Every structure is written in C-alpha cells, then in structure tokens.
C-alpha cells in the first residue's frame, strides 16, 4: 500500500488495539451532542429573539442575514469535510482531535454573538451580526462534520450503530430540553419580554458545559476503522469531489435520509422557536415554556428504553415511517381546536412520542447512507460525504429561521408592540401556524421513507459486514507494510 508510510504509527496501533465497543463509546458520543447542541440550541432558538427584540433589527433584515450566513456556511461544509479527509490522522484519531481543537473558539464566538451592540448605527449593527454569525457557523462546522462522520469509524456493527444513534439523539434531546427549560427562566421579565444582559450569562454557563462535554467525548470514544489516504481512490487516482457528489444520485437511501433531514430542519426543529411566540402572544405565559421542555423528557426516556427491542421487532424503516403520521395528527389538533396551555403541552408531547423513533434513529440512518455510499463507490471519504450531507441539509435549512421570521411577519406579528400588545387575530394565527407547520413536516417525512427509501434492514446488515471485512483486510495490509 503506497500510503502506509504516511500513516501515523501510533494512530494505527490505537485503531488495531482499540477496546471492544462499550458503554464508554455510547456515553462519549452522547456527550458530544449534549455539549455541542447546548450552544446550537441557544443560538437557533433565541438569537432571533435577541436580534429582533433587544438589538431592534427588523425581522426581514434578520431573515436575510441568517439565510446568507447559513447558505455560505453550507458551501463551507464541503470544503471543511474535504479538509478533514485530507488531513493525515493524528495519534489520537482521524476525527476525534477536532472536538478539542475547536471547543474553546466555538464557546468564545457564541458569547460574542450575544454582545449587546444596540447602540451601534443600524448598518454597522447589521454588518456585525453578519460577520460574527458567519464565523460562528464555520467554527461549529469544524466540530460538527468530524463528529458526525466519526460514527462510521467507531463501529460497523448495525446494532451498535443503532445504539450510538440512540445515545446521540438522547444527548441532542437533553441539550434541547436543558437549554429550553433554563432559558425561559433566565431570559424573560415579568411582562414576558427578554432581558438583554441575561443572554451572556446563559451563554457562559452553557459554553463551559459544552467544553467539558467535548473533552469527555474525545476521551471516551475510540475509533476502530482504519482510514488511510482519502486523496486517492482504490485505483490510485486522485479523488474527484464532483464525482463523489454525483454518485449521491445513485444512492436512494441517501436521498431519502437527506430529504427527511431537510424537512426536519425546515418544519419540525423550528417548533421550539414557534412555541416561544405561541406562549408569548396566544397564551401570554412564557413560564409554561419550561414545562413544555421538561415534558419532552417523557418520549426520550421511553425511546431510550424501548428503541433496541423495537428495532429488532419492526426494523428501522417501519419505525421511522408509520408512527410519524401520529405526530401529524397531534399537531393538527393543536392547530384546529381550542386548547389550554396544558392541552398544548400534552398534544405536543404525544406528537414527540410518535416521532421519537425517527429522532433517535436519524443518525443511524445517516451512518447507513454514508456506509452505502462507501459500498457502491468502493472508497471511504466519510468527512467529504458527511459534509456534503450537511451542505445539502444546511443550505436548505438556511431558510428555516428566516422562513419563521417571514411567516410571523405574514400573520401580522409586530415585535415593537410587545407580547401582550399584538393586533386582534394575530395571536390566533400564530397558534395555527405553530400547529400546522410541524404537521406538514411530519407528512413529508412519511413520504420520504415510504416512497424513496428502498433498502431493507437485512441488506444494510450485509453492506456493513462487507465494509467490516474490507477494513480488517486493509488493517492487515497496512501493518504488514509498516513492519517491512
């Protein structure tokens, strides 16, 4: 093998002598998402509120800023993914080191995002938000892309892959619940309006927590699949990124999973942002947001307990297809019928329960899609492939926050009037928007897995086993050449 001499010997030893997959790996992977998403959630859920209500930025201008930054960030994803693939593995791993290299910069730029620059001239304020938000996105991508691609080199076993996805989703959900439970208690005054100085306090708390979690992930996770030079393919030819991207068109499971991820970004994951405005304007009780976040623990706990036996009994495809229609029904009820704050929370908790399998299995399905890509192309470019997925998802998802801002504008919301001073009918329209928007997302997700996803669980296990055997053969070849 031509590239064996370029491989760090300590990296090879760490991979070949890695301990068996265990609870440590699952906890480590949970910690990665728990930490990273703690800061993602505060920005994705509350940065719009901060800019519009504290910095007095027009909602349409904010929507434009977010769209531009996320679209540019999506373009950067492919470059960053290729950078990760091209960089030779360090002694501690191919993907793991990025978690600690970028933890502190990610923390610092999140704090800078929430600096109160209200007194700046309006144009300077817009430029400031645009630049800092763009840099924050790049720094986050240098964590997110390697972290996501890492699941494919932690294990090739389908059951273990499902457990990793389960724990990652638990970490993500816990980050979302923790942040959205704590934030309303800290950020709002007695009139349900946000307090500028509290945003920095919350960001510092979450930033320290994020850094600790990423260090734990780096410590507990072991990479077990050897990744050699990804600049050339099996025939020794230089990898053509355009060809990698084109090959996606032959991978229907990739198309289905990516499409469902896009839908989740646009319609379902924006639910927490919409809930803020539903409780601020319709129910006029932001304290109930904390209760809404806490009740979402129920589906997560149930999913954590029953996911593995459910997957064995019904298979991943069935679990992410039919139950999602139950979520659509629950969201429709909140939109169409008069409900109290408690009724709203109960219906949305039930909707989360029906979509729990999709949420917990999404990352396993993405890992399967990446594996299938390696299977049909004959080469591993996990960083590039994962980055292409995030490019597509985040380019489409770049419209999510902007879209919510525009939808709120369309239904008549005016931030300058405060949560209790909106014009007649606006609060009711916001409530309907809060129910119908995620309902549409659930229906589209059902279509993705029912009509596009075309591989059985049994075939996917065969694919993973084939890749495992290929990896083992590659390890033996590398060790043989290193010992010459």
DAMOGI-V323643 format. One record per residue. N is the residue number from 1. SS is DSSP state (~ for helix, > for strand, _ for the rest). NEAR is the number of other C-alpha atoms within 12 Angstrom. Layout:
n=N ss=SS near=NEAR
n=N ss=SS near=NEAR
//
This chain:
n=1 ss=_ near=23
n=2 ss=_ near=18
n=3 ss=_ near=23
n=4 ss=~ near=27
n=5 ss=~ near=20
n=6 ss=~ near=23
n=7 ss=_ near=30
n=8 ss=_ near=27
n=9 ss=~ near=26
n=10 ss=~ near=21
n=11 ss=~ near=33
n=12 ss=~ near=37
n=13 ss=~ near=26
n=14 ss=~ near=24
n=15 ss=~ near=38
n=16 ss=~ near=26
n=17 ss=_ near=17
n=18 ss=_ near=25
n=19 ss=_ near=19
n=20 ss=_ near=19
n=21 ss=_ near=30
n=22 ss=_ near=20
n=23 ss=~ near=18
n=24 ss=~ near=23
n=25 ss=~ near=35
n=26 ss=~ near=34
n=27 ss=~ near=31
n=28 ss=~ near=38
n=29 ss=~ near=46
n=30 ss=~ near=40
n=31 ss=~ near=39
n=32 ss=~ near=48
n=33 ss=~ near=44
n=34 ss=~ near=38
n=35 ss=~ near=48
n=36 ss=~ near=51
n=37 ss=~ near=41
n=38 ss=~ near=44
n=39 ss=~ near=48
n=40 ss=~ near=38
n=41 ss=~ near=38
n=42 ss=~ near=43
n=43 ss=~ near=41
n=44 ss=~ near=37
n=45 ss=~ near=34
n=46 ss=~ near=41
n=47 ss=~ near=42
n=48 ss=~ near=44
n=49 ss=~ near=41
n=50 ss=~ near=36
n=51 ss=~ near=40
n=52 ss=~ near=31
n=53 ss=~ near=29
n=54 ss=~ near=32
n=55 ss=_ near=34
n=56 ss=_ near=28
n=57 ss=_ near=35
n=58 ss=_ near=29
n=59 ss=~ near=35
n=60 ss=~ near=28
n=61 ss=~ near=28
n=62 ss=~ near=36
n=63 ss=~ near=33
n=64 ss=~ near=28
n=65 ss=~ near=34
n=66 ss=~ near=42
n=67 ss=~ near=30
n=68 ss=~ near=30
n=69 ss=~ near=32
n=70 ss=~ near=38
n=71 ss=~ near=29
n=72 ss=~ near=30
n=73 ss=~ near=37
n=74 ss=~ near=35
n=75 ss=~ near=29
n=76 ss=~ near=31
n=77 ss=~ near=37
n=78 ss=~ near=37
n=79 ss=~ near=27
n=80 ss=~ near=34
n=81 ss=~ near=39
n=82 ss=~ near=34
n=83 ss=~ near=29
n=84 ss=~ near=40
n=85 ss=~ near=34
n=86 ss=~ near=27
n=87 ss=_ near=27
n=88 ss=_ near=29
n=89 ss=_ near=33
n=90 ss=> near=26
n=91 ss=_ near=20
n=92 ss=_ near=28
n=93 ss=> near=41
n=94 ss=_ near=46
n=95 ss=_ near=44
n=96 ss=_ near=42
n=97 ss=~ near=32
n=98 ss=~ near=38
n=99 ss=~ near=43
n=100 ss=~ near=34
n=101 ss=~ near=21
n=102 ss=_ near=31
n=103 ss=~ near=37
n=104 ss=~ near=29
n=105 ss=~ near=27
n=106 ss=~ near=42
n=107 ss=~ near=40
n=108 ss=~ near=28
n=109 ss=~ near=31
n=110 ss=~ near=44
n=111 ss=~ near=31
n=112 ss=~ near=27
n=113 ss=~ near=37
n=114 ss=_ near=37
n=115 ss=_ near=30
n=116 ss=_ near=26
n=117 ss=_ near=25
n=118 ss=_ near=24
n=119 ss=_ near=15
n=120 ss=_ near=17
n=121 ss=_ near=14
n=122 ss=~ near=18
n=123 ss=~ near=17
n=124 ss=~ near=16
n=125 ss=~ near=28
n=126 ss=~ near=30
n=127 ss=~ near=22
n=128 ss=~ near=27
n=129 ss=~ near=40
n=130 ss=~ near=29
n=131 ss=~ near=24
n=132 ss=~ near=26
n=133 ss=~ near=38
n=134 ss=~ near=30
n=135 ss=~ near=26
n=136 ss=~ near=36
n=137 ss=~ near=41
n=138 ss=~ near=32
n=139 ss=~ near=32
n=140 ss=~ near=40
n=141 ss=~ near=43
n=142 ss=~ near=39
n=143 ss=~ near=45
n=144 ss=~ near=40
n=145 ss=~ near=43
n=146 ss=~ near=44
n=147 ss=~ near=46
n=148 ss=~ near=44
n=149 ss=~ near=45
n=150 ss=~ near=52
n=151 ss=~ near=50
n=152 ss=~ near=47
n=153 ss=~ near=42
n=154 ss=~ near=41
n=155 ss=_ near=39
n=156 ss=_ near=38
n=157 ss=_ near=31
n=158 ss=~ near=35
n=159 ss=~ near=28
n=160 ss=~ near=29
n=161 ss=~ near=39
n=162 ss=~ near=40
n=163 ss=~ near=40
n=164 ss=~ near=47
n=165 ss=~ near=45
n=166 ss=~ near=41
n=167 ss=~ near=40
n=168 ss=~ near=40
n=169 ss=~ near=40
n=170 ss=~ near=44
n=171 ss=~ near=39
n=172 ss=~ near=34
n=173 ss=~ near=43
n=174 ss=~ near=35
n=175 ss=~ near=37
n=176 ss=~ near=41
n=177 ss=~ near=34
n=178 ss=~ near=35
n=179 ss=~ near=42
n=180 ss=~ near=43
n=181 ss=~ near=33
n=182 ss=~ near=33
n=183 ss=~ near=42
n=184 ss=~ near=38
n=185 ss=~ near=27
n=186 ss=~ near=28
n=187 ss=~ near=36
n=188 ss=> near=30
n=189 ss=_ near=20
n=190 ss=_ near=18
n=191 ss=_ near=18
n=192 ss=_ near=28
n=193 ss=_ near=34
n=194 ss=> near=32
n=195 ss=_ near=27
n=196 ss=~ near=28
n=197 ss=~ near=23
n=198 ss=~ near=27
n=199 ss=~ near=37
n=200 ss=~ near=31
n=201 ss=~ near=23
n=202 ss=~ near=34
n=203 ss=~ near=36
n=204 ss=~ near=28
n=205 ss=~ near=27
n=206 ss=~ near=36
n=207 ss=~ near=36
n=208 ss=~ near=26
n=209 ss=~ near=29
n=210 ss=~ near=42
n=211 ss=~ near=34
n=212 ss=~ near=27
n=213 ss=~ near=33
n=214 ss=~ near=42
n=215 ss=~ near=31
n=216 ss=~ near=31
n=217 ss=~ near=38
n=218 ss=~ near=38
n=219 ss=~ near=25
n=220 ss=~ near=27
n=221 ss=_ near=41
n=222 ss=_ near=41
n=223 ss=_ near=43
n=224 ss=_ near=35
n=225 ss=_ near=39
n=226 ss=_ near=47
n=227 ss=_ near=43
n=228 ss=_ near=40
n=229 ss=_ near=34
n=230 ss=_ near=38
n=231 ss=_ near=28
n=232 ss=> near=22
n=233 ss=_ near=23
n=234 ss=_ near=21
n=235 ss=_ near=14
n=236 ss=_ near=15
n=237 ss=_ near=12
n=238 ss=> near=17
n=239 ss=_ near=25
n=240 ss=_ near=19
n=241 ss=~ near=26
n=242 ss=~ near=16
n=243 ss=~ near=18
n=244 ss=~ near=34
n=245 ss=~ near=26
n=246 ss=~ near=17
n=247 ss=~ near=25
n=248 ss=~ near=30
n=249 ss=~ near=18
n=250 ss=~ near=21
n=251 ss=_ near=30
n=252 ss=~ near=26
n=253 ss=~ near=35
n=254 ss=~ near=41
n=255 ss=~ near=33
n=256 ss=~ near=37
n=257 ss=~ near=45
n=258 ss=~ near=42
n=259 ss=~ near=33
n=260 ss=~ near=44
n=261 ss=~ near=38
n=262 ss=~ near=33
n=263 ss=~ near=35
n=264 ss=~ near=35
n=265 ss=~ near=35
n=266 ss=~ near=34
n=267 ss=~ near=36
n=268 ss=~ near=41
n=269 ss=_ near=35
n=270 ss=_ near=38
n=271 ss=~ near=41
n=272 ss=~ near=40
n=273 ss=~ near=40
n=274 ss=~ near=41
n=275 ss=~ near=45
n=276 ss=~ near=42
n=277 ss=~ near=45
n=278 ss=~ near=39
n=279 ss=~ near=35
n=280 ss=~ near=39
n=281 ss=~ near=37
n=282 ss=~ near=34
n=283 ss=_ near=29
n=284 ss=_ near=28
n=285 ss=_ near=30
n=286 ss=_ near=36
n=287 ss=_ near=30
n=288 ss=~ near=30
n=289 ss=~ near=41
n=290 ss=~ near=31
n=291 ss=~ near=31
n=292 ss=~ near=37
n=293 ss=~ near=36
n=294 ss=~ near=28
n=295 ss=~ near=32
n=296 ss=_ near=36
n=297 ss=~ near=31
n=298 ss=~ near=28
n=299 ss=~ near=33
n=300 ss=~ near=37
n=301 ss=~ near=25
n=302 ss=~ near=26
n=303 ss=~ near=33
n=304 ss=~ near=32
n=305 ss=~ near=20
n=306 ss=~ near=22
n=307 ss=~ near=36
n=308 ss=~ near=28
n=309 ss=~ near=19
n=310 ss=~ near=24
n=311 ss=~ near=30
n=312 ss=~ near=18
n=313 ss=~ near=14
n=314 ss=~ near=21
n=315 ss=_ near=29
n=316 ss=~ near=40
n=317 ss=~ near=38
n=318 ss=~ near=26
n=319 ss=~ near=36
n=320 ss=_ near=40
n=321 ss=_ near=37
n=322 ss=_ near=28
n=323 ss=_ near=31
n=324 ss=~ near=40
n=325 ss=~ near=33
n=326 ss=~ near=28
n=327 ss=~ near=39
n=328 ss=~ near=36
n=329 ss=~ near=29
n=330 ss=~ near=35
n=331 ss=~ near=42
n=332 ss=~ near=32
n=333 ss=~ near=28
n=334 ss=~ near=37
n=335 ss=~ near=30
n=336 ss=~ near=20
n=337 ss=_ near=19
n=338 ss=_ near=19
n=339 ss=_ near=25
n=340 ss=_ near=20
n=341 ss=~ near=28
n=342 ss=~ near=20
n=343 ss=~ near=22
n=344 ss=~ near=35
n=345 ss=~ near=33
n=346 ss=~ near=26
n=347 ss=~ near=31
n=348 ss=~ near=44
n=349 ss=~ near=30
n=350 ss=~ near=33
n=351 ss=~ near=38
n=352 ss=~ near=42
n=353 ss=~ near=35
n=354 ss=~ near=33
n=355 ss=_ near=43
n=356 ss=~ near=39
n=357 ss=~ near=44
n=358 ss=~ near=46
n=359 ss=~ near=45
n=360 ss=~ near=43
n=361 ss=~ near=42
n=362 ss=~ near=42
n=363 ss=~ near=41
n=364 ss=~ near=41
n=365 ss=~ near=44
n=366 ss=~ near=42
n=367 ss=~ near=42
n=368 ss=~ near=50
n=369 ss=~ near=38
n=370 ss=~ near=47
n=371 ss=~ near=43
n=372 ss=~ near=38
n=373 ss=~ near=39
n=374 ss=~ near=35
n=375 ss=~ near=30
n=376 ss=~ near=24
n=377 ss=~ near=27
n=378 ss=_ near=24
n=379 ss=_ near=34
n=380 ss=_ near=38
n=381 ss=_ near=45
n=382 ss=~ near=47
n=383 ss=~ near=46
n=384 ss=~ near=41
n=385 ss=~ near=50
n=386 ss=~ near=47
n=387 ss=~ near=43
n=388 ss=~ near=42
n=389 ss=~ near=42
n=390 ss=~ near=42
n=391 ss=~ near=34
n=392 ss=~ near=35
n=393 ss=~ near=35
n=394 ss=~ near=40
n=395 ss=~ near=31
n=396 ss=~ near=33
n=397 ss=~ near=38
n=398 ss=~ near=35
n=399 ss=~ near=32
n=400 ss=~ near=37
n=401 ss=~ near=42
n=402 ss=~ near=33
n=403 ss=~ near=31
n=404 ss=~ near=44
n=405 ss=~ near=39
n=406 ss=~ near=26
n=407 ss=~ near=29
n=408 ss=~ near=36
n=409 ss=~ near=25
n=410 ss=~ near=17
n=411 ss=_ near=24
n=412 ss=_ near=25
n=413 ss=_ near=38
n=414 ss=_ near=30
n=415 ss=~ near=33
n=416 ss=~ near=21
n=417 ss=~ near=16
n=418 ss=_ near=23
n=419 ss=_ near=33
n=420 ss=_ near=27
n=421 ss=_ near=22
n=422 ss=_ near=26
n=423 ss=_ near=21
n=424 ss=_ near=16
n=425 ss=_ near=16
n=426 ss=~ near=29
n=427 ss=~ near=32
n=428 ss=~ near=31
n=429 ss=~ near=29
n=430 ss=~ near=40
n=431 ss=~ near=40
n=432 ss=~ near=32
n=433 ss=~ near=38
n=434 ss=~ near=42
n=435 ss=~ near=40
n=436 ss=~ near=29
n=437 ss=~ near=39
n=438 ss=~ near=43
n=439 ss=~ near=39
n=440 ss=~ near=29
n=441 ss=~ near=36
n=442 ss=~ near=44
n=443 ss=~ near=32
n=444 ss=~ near=32
n=445 ss=~ near=41
n=446 ss=~ near=35
n=447 ss=~ near=23
n=448 ss=~ near=32
n=449 ss=~ near=38
n=450 ss=~ near=26
n=451 ss=~ near=20
n=452 ss=~ near=24
n=453 ss=_ near=31
n=454 ss=_ near=23
n=455 ss=_ near=28
n=456 ss=_ near=19
n=457 ss=~ near=27
n=458 ss=~ near=17
n=459 ss=~ near=18
n=460 ss=~ near=33
n=461 ss=~ near=26
n=462 ss=~ near=21
n=463 ss=~ near=29
n=464 ss=~ near=33
n=465 ss=~ near=23
n=466 ss=~ near=22
n=467 ss=~ near=34
n=468 ss=~ near=27
n=469 ss=~ near=19
n=470 ss=~ near=23
n=471 ss=~ near=30
n=472 ss=~ near=21
n=473 ss=~ near=18
n=474 ss=~ near=28
n=475 ss=~ near=30
n=476 ss=~ near=21
n=477 ss=~ near=22
n=478 ss=~ near=31
n=479 ss=~ near=27
n=480 ss=~ near=15
n=481 ss=~ near=19
n=482 ss=~ near=21
n=483 ss=_ near=12
n=484 ss=_ near=10
//
